[in-house]
Amino acid sequence: MEISREKQFLKIIKFMPSIFVTIFSIFVILFLYFENKKTFDEEKKDIEEKYISKNKDIIKEEVNRVYLFIY
């Protein structure tokens, strides 16, 4: 009985570090994934807003230029 328990304990000691590293790695990867996704979405929104604002200004200028040209 004692030898069997020792073998089980040795198996636990043998496999526990690799299991721990695997689980820890999964958590780190998930954290980085969601953090990068959040950053990407924020940058995407910022770029869209700048693009829309820039094009609105261009359209206003063109409409004013055409208006002045007509009158």
C-alpha positions as CSV (number, residue, x, y, z in Angstrom):
1,M,0.0,0.0,0.0
2,E,2.7,2.4,0.9
3,I,4.6,1.9,-2.4
4,S,1.4,2.5,-4.4
5,R,0.8,5.8,-2.6
6,E,4.4,6.8,-3.3
7,K,4.0,6.0,-7.0
8,Q,0.8,8.1,-7.1
9,F,2.6,10.9,-5.4
10,L,5.5,10.7,-7.8
11,K,3.1,10.7,-10.8
12,I,1.5,13.8,-9.4
13,I,4.8,15.5,-8.9
14,K,5.9,14.5,-12.4
15,F,2.8,15.8,-14.2
16,M,1.7,18.7,-12.1
17,P,4.3,21.3,-13.4
18,S,3.4,20.6,-17.0
19,I,-0.3,20.9,-16.3
20,F,0.2,24.1,-14.3
21,V,2.3,25.6,-17.2
22,T,-0.3,24.6,-19.7
23,I,-3.2,26.1,-17.8
24,F,-1.2,29.3,-17.0
25,S,-0.3,29.6,-20.7
26,I,-3.9,29.3,-21.7
27,F,-4.9,32.1,-19.3
28,V,-2.1,34.3,-20.5
29,I,-3.0,33.7,-24.2
30,L,-6.7,34.4,-23.5
31,F,-5.9,37.6,-21.6
32,L,-3.6,38.8,-24.4
33,Y,-6.2,37.9,-27.1
34,F,-9.0,39.9,-25.4
35,E,-6.7,42.8,-24.6
36,N,-5.6,43.0,-28.2
37,K,-9.1,42.7,-29.5
38,K,-10.2,45.6,-27.2
39,T,-7.3,47.7,-28.4
40,F,-8.0,46.9,-32.0
41,D,-11.7,47.8,-31.7
42,E,-10.8,51.1,-30.0
43,E,-8.3,52.0,-32.8
44,K,-10.8,50.9,-35.5
45,K,-13.5,53.2,-34.0
46,D,-11.0,56.1,-33.8
47,I,-9.9,55.6,-37.4
48,E,-13.5,55.4,-38.6
49,E,-14.4,58.7,-36.8
50,K,-11.4,60.5,-38.3
51,Y,-12.2,59.2,-41.8
52,I,-15.8,60.3,-41.6
53,S,-14.9,63.7,-40.2
54,K,-12.3,64.2,-42.9
55,N,-14.7,63.2,-45.7
56,K,-17.4,65.5,-44.2
57,D,-15.1,68.4,-44.4
58,I,-14.1,67.5,-48.0
59,I,-17.8,67.3,-49.0
60,K,-18.6,70.6,-47.4
61,E,-15.7,72.3,-49.2
62,E,-16.8,70.8,-52.6
63,V,-20.4,71.8,-52.0
64,N,-19.3,75.3,-51.2
65,R,-17.1,75.4,-54.2
66,V,-19.9,74.3,-56.5
67,Y,-22.3,76.7,-54.9
68,L,-19.9,79.6,-55.5
69,F,-19.3,78.5,-59.0
70,I,-23.0,78.4,-59.8
71,Y,-23.7,81.9,-58.2
